[in-house]
Amino acid sequence: MMDMSLPAFAASKLDEILFYPIGTGDNRGALSLGEFAAKKLGDEEVTVNGKTFSCTKVSLVLTMFSWAWTGLFWYDKETHMLIQSGVKKGNKEKITQTLRKFTYK
């Protein structure tokens, strides 16, 4: 559901949200609840294949383990499409996925 939640959040006027996805955790079928926090970190330009996108940068943490992992997501401000994602450990950011092809009609 994060595919729908984070783009909607990036397009909203909110600066930070908490949300609670329900999942099966260890895949035994027992439902579990987790708490995530998403926060807007500001605007950044991201260039992919010669095209520059004006993006909203969002961080995401599982609040229980916020010290262990931070996800980073850049959403195009015009289309709200995910342009790139990555992780942050300490002060270092690593881009793990980038949009390969962009077609907007």
C-alpha distances in whole Angstrom, upper triangle without the diagonal:
4,5,6,6,9,11,11,12,14,16,17,20,18,19,17,15,14,10,10,8,10,10,14,15,18,17,20,18,18,15,15,13,13,13,12,14,14,17,18,21,23,23,24,26,24,27,26,28,31,28,27,24,24,21,19,19,16,16,14,15,15,17,19,20,20,23,22,19,18,15,16,15,17,16,19,20,21,18,15,15,14,18,18,16,18,19,22,24,27,28,27,24,23,22,20,18,20,20,22,23,22,23,23,25
4,5,5,6,8,10,10,12,14,15,18,16,17,15,12,12,10,10,9,11,12,16,16,19,19,22,20,20,17,16,14,13,12,10,12,10,14,15,18,19,20,21,22,21,24,23,26,28,26,24,21,21,18,16,15,12,12,10,12,12,15,18,18,17,20,19,16,14,12,13,11,13,13,16,17,19,17,13,13,11,15,15,13,15,16,18,21,24,24,24,21,20,18,17,16,17,17,20,21,21,22,22,24
4,6,6,7,9,11,11,13,15,18,18,18,17,15,15,13,14,12,15,15,18,18,21,21,24,22,23,20,19,18,16,16,14,15,13,16,16,18,20,20,20,21,20,22,20,23,25,23,22,19,19,16,15,15,13,14,13,15,16,19,21,21,20,23,22,18,17,13,13,11,13,11,14,16,17,14,11,10,9,12,13,12,15,17,19,23,25,26,24,21,20,18,16,14,15,15,18,18,17,19,18,21
4,6,6,6,9,10,11,13,16,16,17,16,14,14,12,14,12,15,16,19,20,23,23,25,23,24,21,20,18,17,16,14,15,13,16,16,19,20,20,21,22,21,23,22,25,27,24,23,20,20,17,15,16,14,15,14,17,17,20,22,23,22,25,24,21,19,16,16,13,14,12,14,15,16,13,10,10,11,14,16,15,18,19,22,25,28,28,27,24,23,21,20,18,18,17,20,20,19,19,18,20
4,6,5,6,9,10,11,14,13,14,12,10,11,9,11,10,14,15,19,19,23,23,25,24,23,20,19,16,15,13,11,11,10,12,13,16,18,18,20,22,21,24,24,27,28,26,24,20,20,16,14,14,12,13,11,14,15,17,19,20,19,22,22,19,17,14,14,12,14,12,15,15,17,15,11,12,12,15,16,15,17,18,20,23,26,26,25,23,23,21,20,19,19,19,22,23,21,22,21,23
4,5,5,6,9,10,13,12,12,11,10,11,10,13,12,16,17,21,21,24,24,27,26,25,22,21,18,16,14,11,11,8,10,10,13,14,15,16,18,18,21,21,24,25,23,21,17,16,13,11,11,8,10,9,12,14,16,19,19,17,21,20,17,14,12,11,9,10,9,12,12,15,13,9,10,9,12,13,12,14,15,17,21,23,23,22,19,19,18,17,16,16,16,20,21,19,21,20,22
4,5,5,6,9,12,12,13,13,12,14,14,16,16,19,20,24,24,27,27,30,28,28,25,24,21,20,18,15,14,11,12,11,14,14,14,15,17,16,19,19,22,23,20,18,15,14,11,10,11,9,12,12,16,18,20,23,23,21,24,24,20,17,14,13,9,9,7,9,9,11,9,6,7,7,11,12,13,16,17,19,23,25,25,24,21,21,18,18,16,16,15,18,18,16,18,16,19
4,6,5,6,10,10,12,12,11,13,13,15,15,19,21,24,25,28,28,31,29,29,25,24,21,20,18,15,14,12,13,12,15,16,16,18,19,19,22,22,25,26,23,21,18,16,13,11,13,12,14,14,17,19,20,23,24,22,25,25,22,19,17,15,13,13,10,12,11,12,11,8,10,11,14,16,16,19,20,22,26,27,27,27,24,24,22,22,20,20,19,22,22,19,20,18,20
4,5,5,8,7,8,8,8,11,11,14,15,18,21,24,24,28,28,31,29,28,25,23,20,18,16,13,11,8,9,9,12,13,14,16,18,19,22,23,26,27,24,22,18,16,13,10,11,9,11,11,14,16,17,21,21,19,23,23,20,17,15,14,12,12,10,12,11,14,13,10,12,12,15,16,16,18,19,20,23,25,24,24,22,22,21,21,20,20,20,23,23,21,23,21,23
4,6,8,8,9,10,10,13,14,17,18,21,23,27,26,30,30,33,32,31,28,26,23,21,18,15,13,9,9,7,10,10,10,13,15,15,19,20,23,24,20,18,14,12,9,6,8,7,10,12,15,18,19,23,22,20,23,23,20,16,14,12,10,9,7,9,8,11,11,7,10,10,12,14,14,16,17,19,22,23,23,22,20,20,19,20,18,18,17,21,21,19,20,19,21
4,7,9,10,12,13,16,16,19,20,23,25,29,29,32,33,35,34,33,30,28,25,23,21,18,16,13,12,10,13,12,12,14,16,17,20,21,24,24,21,18,15,12,10,8,11,11,14,15,19,21,22,26,26,24,27,27,24,20,18,16,13,12,9,9,7,9,9,7,10,12,14,16,17,19,21,22,26,27,26,26,23,24,22,23,21,20,19,22,22,19,20,17,19
4,5,8,10,10,14,15,18,19,23,25,29,29,33,33,36,34,33,29,28,24,23,20,17,15,12,12,10,14,13,14,17,19,20,23,24,28,28,24,22,18,16,13,11,13,12,15,16,19,21,21,25,26,23,26,27,24,21,19,17,15,14,12,13,10,12,13,10,14,15,17,19,19,22,23,23,27,28,27,27,25,26,24,25,24,23,22,26,25,23,23,21,23
4,7,9,11,15,16,20,22,25,28,32,31,35,36,38,36,35,32,30,26,24,21,19,16,13,12,10,13,12,13,17,19,21,25,26,30,29,26,23,20,17,15,12,14,13,16,17,20,22,22,26,26,24,27,28,25,22,21,19,17,16,14,15,12,14,16,13,17,18,20,21,21,23,24,24,27,28,27,28,25,27,26,27,26,25,25,28,28,26,26,24,26
4,6,7,11,13,17,19,23,25,29,29,32,33,36,34,33,29,27,23,21,18,15,12,10,9,8,12,12,14,18,20,22,26,27,31,31,28,25,21,18,16,12,13,12,13,14,17,19,18,22,23,20,23,25,22,19,18,17,16,16,15,16,14,17,18,15,18,18,20,21,20,22,22,22,25,25,25,26,24,26,25,26,25,25,25,29,29,27,28,26,28
4,7,11,14,17,19,23,25,29,28,32,33,35,34,33,29,27,23,20,17,14,11,8,6,5,8,9,12,15,19,20,24,26,30,30,27,24,20,17,15,11,11,9,11,12,15,17,16,20,21,18,20,22,20,17,16,15,14,15,14,16,15,18,19,16,18,18,20,20,19,20,20,19,22,22,21,23,21,23,23,24,24,24,25,28,29,27,29,27,29
4,7,10,14,16,20,22,26,25,28,30,32,31,29,26,23,19,17,13,11,7,6,4,6,9,12,15,17,21,22,26,27,31,31,29,26,22,20,16,13,12,9,9,10,12,14,13,17,17,15,18,19,17,14,14,14,14,15,15,18,17,20,20,17,19,18,20,20,18,19,18,18,20,21,20,22,20,22,22,23,23,24,25,29,30,28,30,28,31
4,7,10,13,16,19,23,22,26,27,29,27,26,22,20,16,14,10,8,6,5,7,9,13,15,17,20,23,24,27,28,32,33,30,27,24,22,18,15,14,11,11,10,11,12,12,15,17,14,18,19,17,15,15,15,15,16,16,19,18,21,21,17,19,18,21,20,19,19,19,19,21,22,23,24,22,23,23,24,24,24,25,29,30,28,30,29,31
4,7,10,13,16,20,19,22,24,26,24,23,19,16,13,10,7,6,5,6,9,12,15,18,20,23,26,26,30,30,34,35,32,30,27,25,21,18,17,13,12,10,10,10,9,12,14,13,17,18,16,14,15,16,16,18,18,22,21,24,23,20,21,20,23,22,20,20,19,19,21,22,23,24,23,24,24,24,24,26,26,30,31,30,32,31,33
4,7,10,13,16,16,20,21,23,21,20,16,13,10,8,6,5,7,8,11,14,18,20,22,24,27,27,30,30,34,35,33,31,27,26,22,19,18,14,13,11,11,10,10,13,15,14,18,19,17,15,15,16,16,19,19,22,22,24,23,19,20,19,22,22,19,20,19,20,22,24,25,26,24,25,24,24,24,25,26,29,30,29,31,30,32
4,7,10,13,13,17,18,19,18,16,12,10,6,5,5,6,9,11,15,18,21,23,26,27,30,29,32,32,35,37,35,33,30,29,25,22,21,17,16,12,12,10,10,12,14,15,18,19,17,16,16,18,18,21,21,24,25,27,25,22,22,21,24,23,21,21,21,22,23,25,27,27,25,26,25,25,25,26,27,31,32,31,32,32,34
4,6,10,11,14,15,17,15,14,10,8,6,6,7,8,11,13,16,19,22,25,26,28,30,29,32,31,34,36,34,33,29,29,25,22,21,18,16,13,13,10,12,14,15,16,20,19,17,17,16,18,18,21,21,24,25,27,25,21,21,20,23,22,20,20,20,22,23,26,27,27,25,25,24,23,23,25,25,28,30,29,31,30,32
4,7,9,12,12,14,11,10,6,6,5,7,9,11,15,16,20,23,26,28,30,31,33,32,35,34,37,39,37,36,33,32,29,26,25,21,20,16,16,13,15,15,17,18,22,21,19,20,19,21,21,24,24,27,28,30,28,24,24,23,26,25,23,23,23,24,26,28,30,30,28,28,27,25,25,27,28,31,32,32,33,33,35
4,6,9,8,10,9,8,5,5,7,8,11,13,16,18,22,25,27,30,31,32,34,32,35,33,36,39,37,36,33,33,29,27,26,22,21,17,16,13,16,15,17,19,22,20,19,19,18,21,22,25,25,28,30,31,29,25,25,23,26,25,22,22,22,24,25,28,30,30,28,27,26,24,24,27,27,30,31,31,33,33,35
4,6,5,7,5,5,5,6,9,10,14,16,19,21,25,28,30,33,34,35,37,35,37,36,38,41,39,39,36,36,32,31,29,25,24,20,19,16,18,17,18,20,23,21,20,21,21,24,24,28,28,31,33,34,32,29,27,26,29,27,24,24,24,26,27,29,32,31,29,28,28,25,26,28,29,31,33,34,35,36,38
4,6,8,8,7,7,6,9,9,13,14,18,20,24,27,29,32,33,34,36,34,36,35,37,40,39,38,35,35,32,30,28,24,22,18,16,13,16,14,15,18,20,18,17,19,19,22,23,27,27,31,33,35,32,29,28,25,28,26,23,22,21,23,24,26,29,28,27,26,26,24,24,27,29,31,33,34,36,36,39
4,6,8,8,9,9,12,13,16,18,21,23,27,30,31,34,36,36,38,36,38,36,39,42,41,40,38,38,34,33,30,27,25,21,19,16,18,17,17,20,21,19,19,21,21,24,25,29,30,34,36,37,35,32,30,28,30,28,25,24,23,25,25,28,30,30,28,27,27,25,25,29,30,32,34,36,37,38,41
4,5,7,9,10,13,14,18,19,23,25,28,31,33,36,37,37,39,36,38,36,39,42,40,40,38,38,35,33,31,28,26,23,21,18,21,20,20,23,25,22,21,23,22,26,26,30,30,34,36,37,34,31,30,28,30,28,26,25,25,27,27,30,33,32,30,29,28,25,26,29,30,32,34,35,36,37,40
4,6,9,11,14,16,20,22,25,28,31,34,36,39,40,41,42,40,42,40,42,45,44,44,41,42,38,37,35,31,29,26,24,21,23,21,22,25,27,24,24,26,26,29,30,33,34,37,39,41,38,35,33,31,34,32,29,29,28,30,30,33,36,35,34,32,32,29,30,33,34,36,37,38,40,41,43
4,6,9,13,15,19,21,25,27,30,33,35,38,40,40,42,40,42,40,42,45,44,43,41,41,37,36,34,31,29,25,24,21,23,22,23,25,28,26,25,27,26,29,29,33,33,36,38,39,36,33,32,30,33,32,29,29,29,31,31,34,37,36,34,33,33,30,30,33,33,35,37,38,39,39,41
4,7,10,13,17,19,23,25,29,32,34,37,39,40,42,40,42,41,44,46,45,44,41,41,37,35,34,30,28,24,23,19,21,19,21,24,26,24,24,26,26,29,29,33,33,36,38,39,37,34,33,31,34,33,30,30,29,30,31,33,36,36,34,33,33,31,31,34,35,37,39,39,40,41,43
4,7,10,14,16,20,22,26,29,31,34,36,37,39,38,40,39,42,44,42,41,38,38,35,32,31,27,25,22,20,17,18,17,19,22,24,23,22,24,23,26,27,30,30,33,35,36,34,30,30,28,31,30,27,28,27,28,29,32,34,34,32,32,31,29,29,32,33,35,37,37,38,38,40
4,7,10,13,17,19,23,26,29,32,34,35,37,36,38,37,40,43,41,40,37,36,33,30,28,25,23,19,17,13,15,14,16,18,21,20,19,21,21,24,25,28,28,32,33,35,33,29,29,27,30,29,26,25,24,26,26,28,31,31,30,29,29,27,28,31,32,34,36,36,38,38,40
4,7,10,13,16,20,23,26,29,31,32,35,34,36,36,39,41,39,38,35,34,30,27,26,22,20,16,14,11,12,11,14,16,19,18,18,19,19,22,22,26,26,30,30,33,31,27,27,25,28,27,24,24,23,24,25,27,29,29,28,28,28,26,27,29,30,33,35,35,36,36,38
4,7,10,13,17,20,22,25,28,29,31,31,34,33,36,39,37,35,32,31,27,24,22,19,16,13,11,7,8,8,11,12,15,15,14,15,15,18,19,23,23,27,28,30,29,25,25,23,26,24,21,21,19,20,21,23,25,26,24,25,25,24,24,27,28,31,33,33,35,35,37
4,7,10,13,17,19,22,25,27,29,29,32,32,36,37,35,33,30,29,25,22,20,16,14,11,9,6,6,7,10,10,14,14,14,14,14,17,18,21,22,25,26,29,27,23,24,22,25,23,20,20,18,19,20,21,23,24,23,24,24,23,24,26,28,31,33,32,34,34,36
4,7,10,14,16,19,21,23,26,25,28,29,32,34,32,30,27,25,21,18,16,13,10,7,6,4,5,8,10,9,13,13,11,11,11,13,14,17,18,22,22,25,24,20,21,19,21,20,17,17,15,16,17,19,21,21,20,20,21,20,21,23,24,28,30,29,31,31,33
4,7,10,12,16,18,20,23,23,27,27,31,32,30,28,25,23,19,16,14,10,8,6,5,7,6,10,11,9,13,14,12,10,10,12,13,16,17,20,20,24,23,19,20,18,20,19,16,16,15,15,17,18,19,20,18,20,20,20,21,23,24,28,29,29,31,30,33
4,7,10,12,15,17,20,20,23,24,28,29,27,24,21,19,16,12,10,7,6,4,7,9,10,13,13,11,14,15,13,10,9,10,10,12,13,17,17,20,19,16,17,15,17,16,14,14,13,14,16,17,18,19,17,18,18,18,19,20,21,25,26,25,27,27,29
4,6,9,12,14,18,19,22,24,27,28,26,23,20,17,14,10,9,6,5,7,9,12,12,16,16,12,15,16,14,11,11,10,10,12,13,16,15,19,19,16,17,15,17,16,14,15,14,14,16,17,17,18,16,18,18,19,20,20,22,25,27,26,28,27,29
4,6,8,11,14,16,20,21,25,25,23,20,17,14,11,7,6,5,6,9,12,15,16,19,19,16,18,19,16,13,12,10,10,10,11,13,12,16,17,14,15,14,15,15,14,15,15,14,17,18,17,18,16,18,17,19,19,19,20,24,25,23,26,24,27
4,7,9,13,14,18,20,24,24,22,19,16,13,11,8,5,6,7,10,13,17,17,20,19,16,17,18,16,12,12,9,10,10,12,14,14,17,18,16,17,15,15,15,13,14,14,13,16,16,14,15,13,16,16,18,19,19,20,24,25,24,26,26,29
4,7,10,13,16,19,23,22,20,16,14,11,8,6,6,8,10,14,16,20,20,24,23,19,21,22,19,16,15,12,11,10,11,12,11,15,17,14,16,15,15,15,15,16,16,15,19,19,16,17,15,17,17,20,20,19,20,23,24,23,25,24,27
4,7,10,13,16,20,19,16,13,10,7,6,5,6,9,12,16,19,22,23,27,26,22,24,24,21,18,16,13,11,9,9,10,9,12,14,13,14,14,13,13,14,16,17,17,20,21,18,18,16,18,16,19,18,17,18,21,22,20,22,21,24
4,6,10,13,16,16,14,10,8,6,5,6,7,10,13,17,20,23,25,28,26,23,24,24,21,18,16,12,11,8,10,10,10,13,15,14,14,13,11,11,13,14,16,16,19,20,17,16,14,15,14,17,16,15,15,18,19,18,21,20,23
4,7,10,13,12,10,6,6,5,6,9,9,13,16,19,23,26,28,31,29,26,27,27,24,20,18,14,12,9,10,9,10,12,14,14,14,13,10,11,13,15,18,18,21,22,19,18,15,16,14,17,16,13,14,16,17,15,18,18,21
4,7,10,10,8,6,5,7,7,10,10,13,16,19,22,25,27,30,28,26,26,26,22,19,17,13,11,8,10,9,11,13,14,13,12,11,8,8,11,13,16,17,20,22,19,17,14,14,11,14,13,10,10,13,14,13,16,17,20
4,7,6,5,4,6,9,10,13,14,17,19,22,25,28,31,33,31,29,29,29,25,22,20,16,14,11,12,11,14,15,15,16,14,13,9,10,13,15,18,20,23,24,22,19,16,16,13,15,13,10,10,11,12,12,15,16,19
4,5,5,6,8,11,12,15,15,18,20,22,26,29,31,34,31,29,30,29,25,23,20,17,14,12,13,12,15,15,15,16,13,12,8,9,12,15,18,20,23,25,23,21,17,16,12,14,11,8,7,7,8,9,13,14,18
4,6,8,11,14,15,19,19,22,24,26,29,32,35,37,35,33,33,32,28,26,23,20,18,16,16,15,18,18,17,18,16,15,11,12,16,18,21,23,26,29,26,24,20,18,15,16,14,10,9,8,8,9,12,15,18
4,7,10,13,15,19,20,23,25,27,31,34,36,39,37,34,35,34,30,28,25,22,20,17,17,15,18,17,18,19,17,17,13,14,18,20,23,25,28,30,27,25,22,20,17,19,16,13,12,11,11,11,14,15,18
4,7,10,12,16,17,20,23,26,29,32,35,37,35,33,34,33,30,27,24,20,18,14,14,12,14,14,14,16,14,14,11,13,17,19,23,24,28,30,27,25,22,20,17,19,16,12,11,11,10,9,11,12,15
4,7,9,13,14,18,21,23,27,30,32,35,33,31,32,31,28,25,22,18,16,12,12,10,12,12,13,14,13,13,10,12,16,18,21,22,26,27,25,23,20,19,16,18,16,13,12,13,13,11,13,14,17
4,6,10,12,15,18,21,24,28,30,33,31,28,30,29,26,22,20,16,13,9,9,6,8,9,10,11,10,10,8,10,14,16,20,21,25,26,24,22,19,19,16,18,15,12,11,13,13,11,13,12,16
4,7,10,13,17,20,23,27,28,31,30,27,29,29,25,22,19,15,13,9,8,6,6,8,10,10,11,11,10,12,15,17,20,21,24,25,23,22,19,19,17,19,17,14,14,16,16,14,16,15,18
4,6,9,13,16,19,23,24,28,26,24,25,25,22,18,16,12,9,6,5,4,5,8,10,8,9,9,8,10,12,14,17,18,21,22,20,19,16,17,15,17,15,13,13,16,16,14,17,16,19
4,6,10,13,17,20,21,25,24,21,23,23,20,16,14,10,8,6,5,7,6,10,11,9,10,10,10,11,12,14,16,16,20,21,19,19,16,17,15,17,16,15,15,19,19,17,19,18,21
4,7,10,14,17,19,22,21,18,19,20,16,12,11,7,6,5,7,9,10,13,14,11,12,10,10,10,9,11,12,12,16,17,16,15,12,14,12,15,14,14,15,18,20,18,21,21,24
4,7,10,14,15,18,17,14,17,17,14,10,8,6,5,6,8,11,12,15,15,12,13,11,12,11,9,10,11,12,15,16,16,15,13,14,13,15,15,15,16,20,21,20,23,22,25
4,7,10,12,15,14,11,13,13,10,6,6,5,6,9,11,15,16,19,19,15,16,13,14,12,10,10,9,9,12,13,13,13,11,13,13,14,15,16,18,22,24,23,26,25,29
4,7,9,12,11,9,12,12,9,6,5,6,8,11,13,17,18,21,20,17,17,14,16,14,11,10,9,10,12,14,15,15,13,14,14,15,15,17,19,23,25,24,27,27,30
4,6,8,7,5,9,9,6,5,6,9,12,15,17,21,22,25,24,20,20,17,19,17,13,12,10,10,12,13,15,16,14,15,16,16,18,20,22,26,28,28,30,30,33
4,6,5,6,9,9,8,8,9,12,15,18,20,24,25,28,26,23,22,20,22,20,16,15,13,13,14,16,18,18,17,18,19,18,20,22,24,28,30,30,32,32,35
4,5,5,9,10,10,10,12,15,17,20,22,26,26,29,28,25,25,22,24,22,19,18,15,15,15,16,18,20,19,21,22,22,23,26,28,31,33,33,35,35,38
4,6,8,9,10,12,14,17,20,23,25,29,30,33,32,28,28,25,27,25,21,20,17,16,16,17,20,21,21,22,23,23,25,28,30,33,35,36,38,38,41
4,5,5,7,9,12,15,18,22,24,28,29,32,31,27,27,24,26,23,19,17,14,13,13,14,17,18,18,19,21,20,22,25,28,31,34,34,37,37,40
4,5,6,7,10,13,16,19,22,25,26,30,29,25,25,22,24,21,17,15,12,11,11,11,14,15,15,17,19,19,21,24,26,30,32,32,35,35,38
4,6,8,12,14,18,21,24,27,29,32,31,28,28,24,25,22,19,16,12,10,9,9,12,14,15,16,19,19,22,25,28,31,34,34,37,37,41
4,7,10,14,17,20,23,27,29,32,31,27,27,23,24,21,17,14,11,9,8,9,13,13,14,15,17,17,20,23,26,29,32,32,35,36,40
4,7,10,13,17,20,23,25,28,27,24,23,19,20,17,13,11,7,7,7,9,12,12,11,12,14,14,16,19,22,25,28,29,32,32,36
4,7,10,13,16,20,21,25,24,21,20,17,17,14,11,9,6,5,7,9,11,11,9,11,12,13,15,17,20,23,26,26,29,30,33
4,7,10,13,17,19,22,21,17,16,13,14,11,7,6,5,6,9,12,13,12,9,10,10,10,12,14,16,20,22,22,25,26,29
4,7,10,14,16,19,18,15,14,11,11,8,5,5,5,7,11,13,13,11,8,9,8,10,10,12,14,18,20,20,23,23,27
4,6,10,12,15,14,11,10,7,8,6,4,7,9,11,14,17,16,15,11,11,9,10,10,10,12,15,17,17,19,20,23
4,7,9,12,12,9,8,6,6,5,6,9,12,13,17,19,17,16,13,13,10,12,11,10,10,14,15,14,17,17,21
4,6,9,8,5,5,5,6,8,9,12,15,17,21,22,21,20,16,16,14,15,13,11,11,14,15,13,15,14,17
4,6,6,5,5,6,6,9,12,15,18,20,24,25,24,22,19,19,16,17,15,12,11,14,14,11,13,12,15
4,6,5,8,10,10,13,15,18,21,22,26,27,25,24,21,22,19,20,18,16,15,18,17,14,15,13,16
4,6,8,11,11,15,17,21,24,25,29,30,29,28,24,24,21,23,20,17,15,18,16,13,13,10,12
4,5,9,10,14,16,20,23,25,29,30,29,28,24,24,21,21,18,16,13,16,14,11,11,8,10
4,7,9,12,14,17,20,22,25,27,26,25,22,21,19,19,16,15,13,16,15,13,13,12,14
4,6,9,11,15,18,21,24,27,26,24,20,20,16,16,13,12,9,12,12,10,11,10,13
4,6,8,11,15,17,21,23,22,21,17,16,13,13,10,9,8,11,12,11,13,13,16
4,7,11,14,17,20,23,21,19,16,14,11,11,8,6,5,9,10,9,12,13,16
4,7,11,13,17,19,18,16,12,11,7,8,5,4,6,9,12,12,15,16,20
4,7,10,14,17,16,14,10,9,6,6,5,7,9,12,15,15,19,20,23
4,7,10,13,13,11,7,5,4,5,7,9,12,15,18,19,22,23,27
4,7,10,10,8,6,5,7,7,10,13,16,19,22,22,26,27,30
4,6,7,6,4,6,9,10,13,16,19,22,25,25,29,30,33
4,6,5,7,8,12,13,16,19,22,25,28,29,32,33,37
4,6,8,11,14,16,19,21,25,28,31,31,35,36,39
4,7,10,13,16,19,20,24,26,29,30,33,34,38
4,7,10,13,16,17,21,23,26,27,31,32,36
4,7,10,12,14,17,20,23,24,27,28,32
4,6,9,11,15,17,20,22,25,27,31
4,6,7,11,13,17,18,22,23,27
4,7,11,12,16,18,21,23,27
4,7,9,12,14,18,20,23
4,6,9,11,14,16,20
4,6,7,11,13,17
4,7,10,13,17
4,7,10,13
4,7,10
4,7
4
